[in-house]
Amino acid sequence: MTDHTNAHLWIVGGGIAGMAAAAFAIRDAGFPPAHIHILEQLDIQGGSMDGAPSPAQRDGWVTRGGRMLEEEAYQCTWDLFSGIPSLDSPGLSVREEILAFNERVRTEAKARLIDADHRILDAAHYGFNSQDRLEMTRLLALPESALGARRIQDLFGDHFFSTHFWQMWRTTFAFQKWHSAVELRRYFIRFIQEFSRIHTLSGVRRTVYNQYDSMIVPLQQWLLAQGVDVRFGVKVVDADFATASDTQARRVTTLHLQSARTRDQIQLAEGDLALFTLGSITADTCYGGNDDVPPLIRDRRDGSWALWEALSRKAPDFGNPIAFCGNVDEHKWESFTLTMHSDMLLKRIEAYTGNAPGTGALMTWIDSGWHLSIVVPHQPHFRDLPQGTYTLWGYGFEIDQHGDYIRKKMCEATGQEILEELVRQLGFDDILDEVRATTDVTTVMMPYASALFACRSTGDRPKVVPDRAENFGFLGQFTELPEDVVFTVEYSIRGAMHAIYTLLNVDRPLPAIYHGLLDPKVGMQALRAAFQ
């Protein structure tokens, strides 16, 4: 292990990738914690993994999204959180706390798909025909180099997109048919173990609370206890690089910073390193409440993409951000969080589905104009939620379409109108007035929520550690990790581990990527599911 006694590590971005990088540097590289500096432009760590009081409703709470962890595929995540103490369970790690919680609250969805007549469908029947199976086999057989920048809809016929399987797969992992065929192929391979249980989502592992409270806060407290320097309200807007004339090794030499009042520079000394988080799926997020609509920002105002745009002009192998942030209409999402001051709606959903809160995973209305899905989490979903208050989260996949009961586009509907559409999709018209009177709705518009699934070309995502990079690397969902899948916590954490282990010469292998296809049992279960 290299001696880093006098070195400093500058981490740009305080999301899960940056936090994980700091933790691995301390735990596995012996890096001095006080010499690790996390520079975050927001006033809070966690990045997209949020969970907090609503900025749009006085008595509301909100998460922009939710993450479903998974046992087999999340090896780097479990590696990290096996060493982070739980805040609520003395003597247990966060990993052990999650295991214990999932033993107690098991996921087994009984109402995964619902039709326009409020009928719960038999989701175990996936609905494939011979052509669908042939198209899936062809996708798996083609190498990524042959797929290139092709879209999913280029590889499948109309029938595939009408199957129950596609309705479940797309909403579980957030795929649209115009997204990257390469990414769908990676997901099929990475999550082949989920093929036989996608209708129940019994493979899902959940946290006790939302992931901010259950994962980010314990990790943040551990980092601070070690002595890591975390600076909020600091934006890195550019960096300077130099190439050694004798070895052609590339080094970052200067970070250019901007805060609310000043501009500054950080000069990197010999031995110093920098890691840059690229892009953001929650950039330019806007919130709405009961009676207003969150605007859609199209012109990248908050600067979350600006650093990558600046860096990409430094070298051709630093990626191509416009491939991901250049088409808002293909990647925008709207999600919503209901804060309920009565348990009436939750009780009706439990009676309707047979699932207690926290056991049912996603519910999707396949005929809904907005293509609505919701998750009813275990209660309380926020550590500080007042007693007698409950929450659920949902999102729409077709926000430019008209609702079936609210005859306007979802992106033009207020929070209370989205609530009405949901209650009437459930067929609970008889309790609509009381639910309205006791529920606050926070809506969230995100222009780039699924941008990481954009069709891309080789080189659009840079390597975590570019060729000849001596003291820098890239973090986050817009880097390239062969075989792994974006839109997962695992991707950010694996990339952070790879960066730290490579740049700091850590003599410890990364956890192997799980290959379910190498397990005959998993392969047979997937095959049986495909012929249901």
Residue, then its C-alpha position, 0 to 999 in steps of 0.5 A: m500500500t502506498d504511503h499517502t501521509n502528506a497527500h490530499l484527496w479532493i472529491v467533487g460531489g457529495g452524493i453516494a459515489g463521492m461519499a463511498a470513495a472517501a470511505f474506501a480511501i480511509r478503510d482500504a487505502g489508509f488515507p488520512p481522513a483529515h486530508i479527504h475533502i468533499l466539495e458539494q455545491l448543495d447544502i446537504q450530502g446524498g445527491s439524488m438519494d434524498g428524503a426530507p420535509s417537502p419544500a412545497q408543502r408545509d406539512g409534507w415530506v418528499t423523496r424524488g425517487g426510490r431504490m430497490l436494492e438486490e441481494e446478489a447484484y449489490q456486492c460492492t454496496w454490501d461491502l461498503f455498508s458492512g462497515i458502517p454502524s447503524l444509527d438505530s440498532p447498536g452493535l449492527s452495521v447498516r448491512e446487518e440492519i437491512l438484512a434483519f429488516n427484510e427478514r421481518v418485512r418480506t416483499e411479495a407483491k400481490a397486486r403488481l399490475i392493475d387494469a382500467d377496471h381496477r382488476i388485479l391482473d395475473a402478473a405471473h403470466y408474462g405473456f410472451n409469444s415465440q417472436d418475443r422469445l426469439e427477440m430476447t434471445r437475439l438481444l442477449a446474443l448480440p455483442e454491445s459493439a453490434l448493438g451500438a446506439r440502437r434503441i430497444q424498439d429497434l430490437f422488438g416488435d409491438h407485441f413485446f411491449s404489450t406483455h405483462f413482462w415488459q410492463m413490470w420490467r420497464t416500471t421496476f427499472a425505469f426503461q422506455k422503449w426508446h432507451s438504449a438497447v445496450e442498457l436493456r441487454r446489460y440489465f437482462i444479464r445482470f438481473i437474470q435472477e429477477f426474471s422468475r420473480i419480477h411479478t412479486l419482486s421478492g428479490v427486492r431488499r429494502t431499507v428501514y426508512n428511505q435511503y437517505d435516512s437509512m444509508i446516507v445519514p449513517l455513512q455521513q456520520w461515520l465520515l465526519a467522525q473519522g475527520v473528513d472535511v466536507r464543504f457545502g455550497v462550493k461548486v467546482v466549475d473547471a479544472d486544469f490538466a497537464t501532460a508530462s512530456d516524458t511519460q505522457a502521464r496526465r495530471v490534474t493540477t488546479l481546481h476552479l471553485q465558485s461559491a456564493r461570494t467568491r471564486d477560488q482555486i485549489q492547487l494540487a501538490e505532488g501526490d494529491l488526487a481529485l475525483f470528479t462526479l459527472g452529470s446529475i439525474t436530479a439536476d434542475t429539479c422543481y417542486g409543486g404542491n397541492d395547488d400548483v404545478p412544478p415547471l420543467i426546466r430545459d436549459r440546464r440552469d443549476g450548473s450540475w452538468a456544467l463541470w462535465e461540459a467543461l471537462s469534456r472540452k479538455a480531452p476527447d476521452f472525457g466523455n460527451p455529456i450532450a448525449f445524455c442531457g441533450n434531449v429532455d423530452e426523452h428522459k423527463w419524469e414526474s414523481f409525487t409523494l403523498t403525505m397522509h394525515s389519516d391512514m384511511l387510504l393505506k388501509r383501503i390499499e392494504a385491503y384491496t391488495g392483500n399487502a401490508p405497507g412495505t410488502g407490496a413493492l410497485m403497483t402499476w396501472i397498465d392502462s393509465g394514460w399517465h402510466l401511474s405506478i406507486v409504492v407503499p413503503h413500510q411506515p414510517h418511511f422517514r425517521d422523523l415523521p410525526q406519529g399519525t402521518y403516513t407516506l407513499w411514493g409514485y411516478g408517471f411514465e407518460i407525463d405528456q398524456h392525458g389522465d383517464y379522470i383528470r383530462k389534462k397532461m400529468c405535467e400540467a396537473t396539480g398535486q391534488e389533481i394527481l391525487e384524485e387520478l390515483v384514488r379513482q384509478l384505485g376505484f376508491d371514489d367513495i373516500l376521495d373527499e376525505v383523502r383529499a382533505t387529509t393529504d398533502v401532495t408534493t410533485v417533483m419534475m426532473p428533466y434528466a431522471s432517466a438520462l443515463f439510459a440514453c442511446r450512446s456511442t462508444g466513448d460517450r461515457p468516460k472510463v472511471v480512470p482514463d488512460r494515462a490518468e495519474n492522479f484523477g478519475f471520474l465518479g457517478q452514473f455517467t462513467e463506463l463500467p463494463e458489464d455493470v448497470v446504471f441507475t443503481v446505487e451499486y454502480s456509483i459505489r462500484g465505480a468509487m471503489h474502482a477509482i480508489y483501488t486503482l489510483l491508491n494502489v489498493d491490494r484488494p480485489l473488487p467484489a466480483i460481478y454476479h453472473g446469474l447465467l452461470d448458475p444452472k438453477v437461475g438459468m432454468q428458473a428464467l427459462r421457465a418464466a419465459f415460457q409461462 
